């Protein structure tokens, strides 16, 4: 079958690879009908995620049709149309029992490797390095889905692939980010990063009762989408100082809730931004935490900082003193996707949201390498790419 395969930094190719087979009785095989490139994939593309090996199949936002099931799969049948979460969860460990699916104890076969740096292993993830299980991803013609009774959600309606595909990751991720922000009626919410996760965090902030949503980015088309589709007020950090502007917009108090939807490759300004870039490139620092620093500074006293943006290792100069003295609550984590599938599907079914608004490019799988480059370079007004094998 054809798949998008990682070979090295900024080297993604369409290769012929073996079609997946049932490896465990709880597996299912799906034929992919739609799959997307996520901003998190760019961390792999740019060589910042450890544990990548030449030949790894990429992708963690897939959906398709079930073509085979293992002997112990009860919930799915051949012919079912399903969306597959990027988190692989067993459904039986303590964490799954607490609906903390991205912290599953049993789905990362390389748990010992990542525990050396993190202390504990999170769940295995589709297409996201051998540090997180080495599972083949969904930017391919077919995908093996482990623990198929726990992950995929069936699509029983006539909703299009484009309307439901993002249940695999970015819609639940933006929604959990807003939930973690502990938004209350009347709050002002500031969202750093207007990529796809940021767009869904903006949409979700309104669902939780925000009174004002402020979107921060430097890419004009992303800010335009935040205004036009998210009803957000926008701030271009290349044109004005974020702290000064947020203080002016909130009467000096600061936003009640801050969401970092950027993560490890933040574009900082000034000397600190340049220093982060250099440190990351020469491997003295794993992440560029400019947004974390700025959000801590801007967040009101007693406010909440939610971090859906992906960080992968060590970050320098985090202002923990201000964080502590301002009594800021921090909530973070990979998304517990399975927890949100049913309620968010209901929102789509009811017409409360059409997630397809973020799609800017629809191409074939063979165009994947070119679209990785376009998305990474923020060219051609590219915000979200969907591919069909």
N, C-alpha and C positions, 0 to 999 in steps of 0.2 A: 504494500500500500504506500501511498505518498504521505509524507509528514514534514512539518517544519522542524529542522534538526539544528541544535546548537553545535558549532564546531570550535568556536573561540570567540573572544571579545569582538563584537560587531561583525560576526560571521555566522549568519543563519542561512541555511540552504533548504531547498526542497529535495528530499532524498527518498529513495525507495527503501523501506524498512519492513521487517516481518509483521504481518498482520497479527494482532494480539489474540491470544487464546485463553480459555478458562484455565486459571491456575489454581483456584480454590473453589470449593462448592458454593461459597457466598458471592462469587463474582457474577457480573453480567458483561456482555459485550454490546456496545452500541455503535451504530453507523452514524457518524457525525453529519448533521444537516446544517449546523451553524456553529461557529467558534470565533472568539474575539481575541484581540491583542489587548492586554491589560497594561496599565502603567507599571505594575510590579514586574512585568516581563522585561521592561527596559533595564531593571537592575541586573537581570541576567545578561541581557544583550550588552550592557556596558561593562561587564566583568566584575561587578561589585559583590555578587553573591557567591560565597565559597561553596565548594562541593559540586560544581558543574563539571561534567565530563563530555568529551567529544562524542557525539552520537546521541545525546539526550534529546528526546522529543519534548517540545515545548507546549505550553498552553494549559490554562486552568479555568477557562470560561466556555465550556462546551454544552451542546445539547444534541439530541438525535433520537433515533429509533432503536429500540431493543431488538437485537437479532439473535441473541443466545443468552441463556441463563444457566447458572450452576444449579446443582441438585438441591441446595438448601435455600435457594431464593424463593420466597413466598409472595412478596408484594408485587413483583414485576412479571410480565409475560412478554413473549415475543410479539412485536408489533406495537408495544406501548411507546408513546412519545414522551420523552423525559428531558428535564434539565438536570445537570449534574453539578452539585456543589464542589468547590475547589478543595474543601476540607474533607479528609478521609477519616471517618469515625466509626468505631466498632459498635457503638450503641449499648455496650454492656459494662464498661468500666465505670468507676466512681464519677469521673468527670462527665462522661456522656449522660449518666444518670442525673447530674445536676444541670443539664442542658449547656454544658461548657464544651461543645463539640470540638472546637479547635485545640483543645488541650487533651484530647484523647490519649490515654496511656498505651494503647496497643497497636497503633497503626504506623509508627515509624520504626522500621527494622534497623535503622541506624541511630537509635536513641542514645546509645552510649557515646557516639561521636559528638553529637550536639550538646549533650549534657556536660561535657568537659568545659564548654564555654558558657552555657546558659544555666547550668545547675540542674535543670530538668528538661525533658524533651516535650515540645508541643506535638500536635498530631502530624501525621504525614500529610503532604499536600500534593496535588496533581501537578506534574511538570515543573517542580520547583526545587531542583538540586538534590543531590544525594545526602545532604545534611538533613533533609526533610523527607527521606524515604527513597529517593531515586525512582519515583513512579513516572512512567511515560505519560505525557500530557495529551491534551485534546485538540491540538492544532494538527489534525491528522484525519484520515478517512475513517478510521475505527479507533475505539478506545476501550480498554479493559477498566471496568468500574469495580473496585473492591468494596466489600460490604454493601452490596447493591440494595439490600433491604433498608439500610439506614440513610443513604444519601439521596438518591434521585427523587424528584417530585414529578408525578405524572401530569401531563397537560391534557385534560379531557375536553377542553373547549376548542373553538376554532380560532383562538388567538394566534397571531403570527409568531414565527420564531423570533423576530425582532422585538416583539412586545414582551416575551418571557425569558429570552436568553440571559438577561443580566441578573436573574435570580441566582445564577451560578456564583456571583461574587459581588459586583459593584453596587447593586441596589441594596442587598442586605448589609454590605459594608458601610455605605453611607447612612443607612437607617440605624445600624448599631452605633455608629459614631454619634448620631444625634441623641440616641437613647443614653449612651454613656455620658454625654454632656449634661444630663440631668436637667434638661430645659423645662422651665416653668412658664406658665402663661405670662406674657408681657415681657419676656426676656429679650435682650439684645444678644445675638449670636454672631460671632466673627468666624468666618471659614477661610483658612489659608489654603490656597490651591483650588483652581477651578477646572481641574481635569475631571474625568468621569465620576470618581468617588466624591470629589468636592461638589459636583453638580447634584448628586443624590443626597449628600449631606444637607445641602441648601434646601432641596425639596422636602426632606424629612424634618428639618428644623421647623418649618411651617406646620407640619403634621403634629408636632409636639407642642404647639402653642406659642411659638416665638412671635414677638411683636415687630422685630427689626432683624434683618439678616444682612450682614455686610460680607461681601466676597472680595478676596484679596488675591491678585495675580499680576502678571506682567504681559500676558498674551492677549491681544485685543479680542480675538474670536472667542476665547474662553470667557472673558469678562462680558462680552456681548451675550453669550448663551446664558450666563448667570443672571443678566438683567432681563432678557426677553423670556426665558423659560422658568427662571427661578425667582423673579420679582425681587431680586436682591439689589441693594445699593453696592456699588463697586468702587474699588480702590486699586489703582495701578501703582505698585510699590517702586517702579522706576521713575515715576513722576512726582510722587509726594511721600513724605515720611509717614510710615504706618502708625507709629506711636502717636505722633502729633495729631494726625487725622482722626484716629479712633478716639482720642481724648476729646477732641472738638465735637465729635458726633455723639458722645455719651455724657457730655457735661462734666468731663474730667474724671468720671468714675471708672471707665473702662468697660468693655463688653462683659456681660454676666457669664457667658459660655464661649469658650474658644475651641476650635476644632483644627487640628493639624492634619490636613489631607494631602500633605506633600511627602513627608518622609525623608529618606536618606540622601536624596539628590537635590536638596533645596538650593536655589540660587540666592545667595546672600548678597548684600550690598556692602560697600566699604571694605576696610582692611580685614574685618572678620570673615567676610565672604570669600575674599581672595585666599586667606590663610586656610580656611576649610577646604577649598578646592585643591590647593597644593598638598595639604596633609593627606587628603584622600587619594590623590593620584600617586603619591609615593608611599602609600600604605602605612602612614603614621596615625591615621584615623580612618575608621570604617565608614562613618556616616557624616553628612554635613548637617548639623543640627540648628541651622540658622532660624528656622521657623519655631522650633521649641524655645529657643532663647527669647525670640520676639513675642511669642504668645504668653510666656510667663511674665514678661515685662508689662504687656498690655492688659492682661486679664485683671478684672476687678478683684479687690480683696474678698476672700471667701468664695470666689468663683470656681469654675470647673474647666479643666483642660482635658479634652478628649483627643486621643491619638490613634486614628485609623491608618495613618501613613506608615509605610513599612520601614523599619530600622533593622539593621542586620548585625551590629556589633557594638564597638566602643565609640562614644562621642565625647569630644573635649569641651571643657568650659561651659557645662550646663549650670545655670545660676540657681543652685539648690537653696542657697540662702534666701533669695527673694521668694522662691516657691514655698519654703517653710514659713517665713515670716508673714507672707500674705495669706496663709492658710488656704492655699489652692488645692483642690482635689484633682488628682490625675487618674483617668481611666483609659485603658488601652487594650490592645489584643488583636490577634487575627480573628476574623469573624466566625461566630458560631452559626454558620449558615443554616443548618437544619432547623434551628430554633425559629427562624423567620420565614421559612418557605411558605407555609400555609397562610399566615396573615398577610404577607406581601402579595401572594398570588390573588388573594381576595381583593386587595386594593386595586390590582390591575383589572381583575374581572369586573369590579364595580365602576371602572372608569375614573377612579380617583387619580391615577397617574398612568401615563403611557411612557414606559422607560425608553422607547426607541428614539426619543428626542435627542439623545446624545450621539447617535450614529452620524458620522460625516462621510465615511468611506465604506462601500460594500464591494468586495473583490473576491476573486477565486483564490484558493489555497496557493496556487502557483505564483500569485503576486505577493505572497507573504514577506519574502526577504526585502522587496522594495518598500513595502508598507512599514516594516520595522524601521527602516532608515528614515522614511518620511515622518513617522510618528515620533521617533527619537529626536529628530532635528526640528520638530514643530513646524513643518512645511505644509503648504497646500491647505492651510486652515484645518489640519487634521486633529480631531479630538478623540474619536473612537472609530476603530476599524473592526468590521465584521467580515468574516471569510466563510465561503461555502466550498467544501471539497468538490 
